[in-house]
Amino acid sequence: MHLILRDINSHPGRASRSVVTTSIAIGLGGITPEAAKNDKQMQELYGDDLRTLSKLGVPFVASAGNAAKQPNRKDVDQIPMVLHDDDIPLIIVGGCDDEGNRADFSQAGPLVSIYALGDRVDCQSKVDEERTVASGSSLGKRCLPRVRLRST
């Protein structure tokens, strides 16, 4: 996070044209927003930088997670997503199917801001000229920054 902030701060005007996205999460789940808010280490690792991004006007977009089928993992429960709060406004994207229904793997709950197509998405594979079908909440978040940037 500090490298992202350093880059944004070293280029005048970049903050107004930036969106930060992540598909990476910390923890194996089970972290509540309350626990994250009170965890000094997590606040130092992520919270402080996320607050700074927010003050700069840089949106931060994160995937909701794909562990909804695991016991006690229906709701978003990993860092940085559970750091969402009034002073850390995150855009958390869950995965849905092509009819707008939440995908059964996508974590949910009050922290999720929006759902976007993430179930059975036609994608480019790692092999040139080959297509594949993939699923995951991180696939849904890929389109949101473009929507914001086009509107500015």
C-alpha positions in Angstrom: 0.0 0.0 0.0 2.8 2.4 0.8 4.2 2.0 -2.7 0.9 2.8 -4.2 0.6 6.0 -2.1 4.2 6.9 -2.9 3.5 6.6 -6.6 0.3 8.6 -6.4 1.9 11.4 -4.3 4.9 11.6 -6.6 2.8 12.4 -9.7 0.8 15.7 -9.3 -2.8 15.1 -10.4 -2.6 11.4 -10.4 -5.0 10.9 -7.4 -7.9 12.4 -9.4 -7.3 9.8 -12.2 -6.6 6.8 -10.0 -8.5 3.8 -8.8 -6.8 1.1 -6.7 -8.1 -2.5 -6.9 -7.2 -5.7 -5.2 -8.1 -9.3 -5.3 -5.7 -10.2 -2.5 -7.0 -10.7 1.0 -5.3 -11.5 4.3 -6.5 -14.1 6.7 -8.4 -17.4 6.5 -11.6 -15.7 7.3 -13.5 -15.2 10.5 -12.3 -11.6 11.0 -15.2 -9.3 11.9 -15.2 -5.6 11.1 -15.2 -4.9 14.9 -12.1 -7.0 15.4 -10.3 -5.4 12.4 -11.1 -2.0 13.7 -9.5 -2.8 17.0 -6.5 -4.7 15.6 -3.6 -2.2 15.8 -1.4 -4.2 13.4 -4.1 -4.4 10.7 -4.7 -0.7 11.1 -1.0 0.0 10.6 -0.6 -2.4 7.7 -3.8 -1.3 5.8 -6.1 1.0 7.7 -3.8 4.0 7.8 -3.0 3.8 4.1 -6.6 3.2 3.1 -7.6 6.3 5.1 -5.0 8.3 3.2 -6.2 7.0 -0.1 -9.7 8.1 0.8 -8.6 11.6 1.8 -6.9 11.9 -1.6 -10.2 10.9 -3.3 -8.8 7.6 -4.7 -11.5 4.8 -4.7 -10.4 1.4 -3.4 -12.1 -1.6 -5.0 -11.9 -5.0 -3.5 -13.4 -8.4 -4.2 -15.9 -9.8 -1.7 -14.4 -13.2 -1.6 -15.3 -16.7 -2.9 -15.7 -18.7 0.3 -19.5 -18.5 0.9 -19.9 -22.2 0.6 -17.5 -22.8 3.5 -18.9 -23.1 7.0 -19.4 -19.7 8.7 -18.0 -17.8 5.6 -21.2 -16.4 4.0 -20.3 -12.8 4.7 -17.1 -10.9 3.8 -14.5 -11.7 6.5 -11.0 -10.9 5.4 -8.6 -7.9 5.4 -8.8 -5.3 3.8 -12.5 -5.7 3.1 -13.6 -5.8 6.8 -11.8 -2.5 7.4 -14.6 -0.7 5.5 -16.0 2.0 7.7 -17.1 5.7 7.6 -13.4 6.8 7.5 -12.4 4.0 5.1 -15.0 3.8 2.4 -14.3 0.8 0.2 -16.1 -0.5 -2.8 -16.6 -4.2 -2.2 -17.7 -6.2 -5.2 -19.5 -9.5 -5.0 -20.0 -11.9 -7.9 -23.3 -12.5 -9.6 -24.6 -14.5 -12.6 -25.7 -13.0 -15.9 -29.2 -12.4 -14.5 -27.9 -10.4 -11.5 -28.4 -13.2 -8.9 -25.6 -13.5 -6.3 -23.3 -16.3 -7.2 -23.4 -19.1 -4.6 -19.6 -18.9 -4.0 -19.6 -15.1 -3.5 -19.4 -13.8 0.0 -22.0 -11.2 0.9 -23.3 -9.2 3.8 -23.6 -5.5 4.6 -20.1 -4.6 3.5 -20.8 -5.6 -0.1 -21.4 -2.4 -2.2 -22.4 -3.9 -5.5 -22.5 -7.2 -7.4 -21.1 -7.6 -10.9 -20.8 -10.5 -13.3 -18.4 -13.0 -11.8 -20.1 -16.4 -12.5 -19.2 -18.3 -15.6 -17.4 -15.5 -17.4 -16.0 -16.0 -20.8 -12.3 -15.0 -20.5 -9.0 -15.1 -22.3 -6.9 -18.1 -21.1 -3.2 -18.1 -20.3 -2.7 -19.6 -23.7 -2.8 -17.3 -26.8 -6.0 -17.5 -28.8 -7.7 -19.8 -26.3 -10.8 -18.8 -24.4 -11.9 -20.2 -21.1 -14.8 -19.8 -18.6 -13.9 -18.7 -15.1 -15.8 -17.7 -11.9 -14.9 -15.5 -9.0 -15.8 -12.2 -7.3 -12.5 -10.7 -8.5 -13.8 -11.0 -12.1 -16.7 -8.8 -11.2 -14.6 -5.9 -9.9 -12.6 -5.6 -13.1 -15.2 -3.4 -14.9 -15.9 -0.9 -12.1 -12.8 1.3 -12.5 -13.4 1.8 -16.2 -16.9 2.9 -15.5 -15.7 5.6 -13.0 -12.9 6.8 -15.2 -15.1 7.2 -18.3 -17.5 9.4 -16.3 -14.8 11.9 -15.2 
